[in-house]
Structures are given as structure tokens and as C-alpha cells.
């Protein structure tokens, strides 16, 4: 059974390395998100009363819903079952050995895309 998510968007994984070949993979990414108040609430500071409100987007879950199109190194279309969601998850796991803020960290790129889409969806 495939997991369902509240929100979905299209995403391109570039240069997914699998068995010595590189693929560009167009996929549908799903996620669950909500806006939450992470402020401290009512407070008093030197006699002045106030309420701290800090509304932020929180992603509770995300994952690959479907692989929509796979393109090989020479821009040739290959069967979409050539690369699976598990293959991409394993490929993304390889980026956990590098600093998260590294320029070329594909896992960070996906996280940022999910966050950007969530903020766009929830701000409407």
C-alpha cells in the first residue's frame, strides 16, 4: 500500500547514480505539513506584558509518491521502473556523510524544496 500525503509536488532528481550510470528522475513528492505557533506565549519582561507568537511551517512526513519519468545519461527515455523510490532513498542516504549545508548535498536540496512548497501551500 502506498502512503498518501496531504500535499504533493513534482521534483527533478538530477544525476542519480545507480550501477555506474546517471539518471535524471522526475518524481512526485508528497508531504504532510502544518502551520504551528512555536512562540513562548504570554510573558512579562521588566513589567511589560506581551505575547510571543512565532508561526512556522512544520513538515511531519515526506516521501516519494511515484516515479514519473526517467531519462538516461544521453537524454534517452528509459523505463520508469529502472529507478525505484528505494534506489533514490539509498542514493540520498549517501549524502548523509557530507555536511548538510554542502553546496552539492542533494538531500538538502530535496528538504528545501519540500519546505518551500509547504510554505507556499500553507500561506494561501
C-alpha positions, 0 to 999 in steps of 0.5 A, a space after each residue: 500500500 502506498 502512503 498518501 500525503 496531504 500535499 504533493 509536488 513534482 521534483 527533478 532528481 538530477 544525476 542519480 547514480 545507480 550501477 555506474 550510470 546517471 539518471 535524471 528522475 522526475 518524481 512526485 513528492 508528497 508531504 504532510 505539513 502544518 502551520 504551528 505557533 512555536 512562540 513562548 506565549 504570554 510573558 512579562 519582561 521588566 513589567 511589560 506584558 506581551 505575547 510571543 507568537 512565532 508561526 512556522 511551517 512544520 513538515 511531519 512526513 515526506 516521501 516519494 509518491 511515484 516515479 514519473 519519468 526517467 531519462 538516461 545519461 544521453 537524454 534517452 527515455 528509459 523505463 520508469 521502473 529502472 529507478 525505484 523510490 528505494 534506489 533514490 532513498 539509498 542514493 540520498 542516504 549517501 549524502 548523509 556523510 557530507 555536511 548538510 549545508 554542502 553546496 552539492 548535498 542533494 538531500 538538502 536540496 530535496 528538504 528545501 524544496 519540500 519546505 518551500 512548497 509547504 510554505 507556499 501551500 500553507 500561506 494561501 
